[in-house]
């Protein structure tokens, strides 16, 4: 199996057009990838961050550079989306690092 390394958005909408629950799923998922900063405060990873779509659905933005740092974390996020039947939308390379 060849894995295509792209930035993508996990949208909180199933492929059956149902809203994904719980409502704080994006914060929880990003929390798994977060770490404590120098000021002893929890900070989201710059490679995995919560967002929302233009339609107002909760989402998580995953930067492709995560694969270079931690390929298992990148694969975990893809598997999370697939296991929960969530929509994955690709992001153009120059849009991911905004």
C-alpha positions, 0 to 999 in steps of 0.5 A, a space after each residue: 500500500 502506498 500512502 500519499 502524503 498530503 495535508 488534509 482536513 477531517 470534517 465532522 460530517 460522516 459520509 452519510 451526511 450525519 454530524 459526528 458526535 461528541 460535539 467536542 471531538 475536534 478538540 479532543 483529537 487535537 488534544 491527543 497531539 498537543 504538548 506542554 510549552 515552555 510556559 507549562 501550558 498545553 498547546 496544540 501542535 502546529 501540524 494538527 489544529 481544530 477549525 471549522 468548514 465554511 458550512 460550520 462543521 467542526 474539523 481538524 486540519 492536518 499538515 503533511 509535514 507531520 508525516 516527516 516528524 511522526 508518520 504513525 501520528 499521521 497514519 493514526 489521524 487518517 485511520 481515525 477519520 476512516 474508522 469513523 466514516 468521516 469526510 477527508 478533504 485534501 488541502 493544496 500544499 500552500 494552504 496547509 501552512 497558513 
